[in-house]
C-alpha cells in the first residue's frame, strides 16, 4: 500500500474512532486530509523536471533566518564559523567512520560555540526520527541565545541528507509547518536530497502533528 493510501486510511480510522467514542471531530483547521502527502510528492520537490537531484553549489546556505545547513569542511573551520557569527553547531553525523564527521565539543573549546552531536547514519533503514525532538529543541535554544541573536550551523558530511532532515523536523515541530512546506522552504535555499527512509519518517511526523492539531493549516 502506498504511503498516501496509508495516510488516508489512518485519517478515516481516526474519524471512525471519534464517532464511536462520541467525541466531537476536530475543527476544520485540523482536517487531516489537508496535510496528506506522499513520498513521491516530496521527491518531486527535490528534483528537477527531468527527475534529477542537484548537488549543493556552496559549502553552506542560510535556509531559514539564522539557521545554516552545510558540510563538514566549514564545520571544522572554527575561524570561519566565528566570522559567520555561529554560536551553536549541530553535527547530524557524529562518529568516526567514513560516513560520519569526527568532531565533539573539544573541537570548539574556547570559541564560544556550543556543540551538540547526533550519531545518524545516512541510510534508508536508519531511524533518525528518534532524534527529531532532541535536534529541534537544540535548534530552538540556539536561536533564542542572547535574546534571539543565536546562529546555528547544522551539518553532516555534505549538508545534503541528514542535516536538512533535522532542520525540516525543527520547522515542523517548532514553526508548525507541514512537511511539504518545510521541505520546499529548505530546498528553495539549498540543493538537498534526504534519502527515502528519512522522507518517510518526516511523513509520519507530519501525520502525527496533524492528528494532534499542531500544524498550521494551508
GICORCOR-V97771 format. One line per field, one symbol per residue. psi: psi as a letter, one per 40 degrees, with the letter a starting at -180 (. if undefined). A space follows every 50 residues. Layout:
psi: ???
This chain:
psi: hiddddddddddddddddddeeiiiiideehddeehiidddddddeiade eiiiiheidiiheihehhhaaddddegddddddeehdihhhefhieidei hgiadddeheeehhihihgiigidehgedeeddddddddddddehfffei hhhhiadefdcddddddddddddeefiidddddddddddihigiiddddd dddddddddddefeihi.
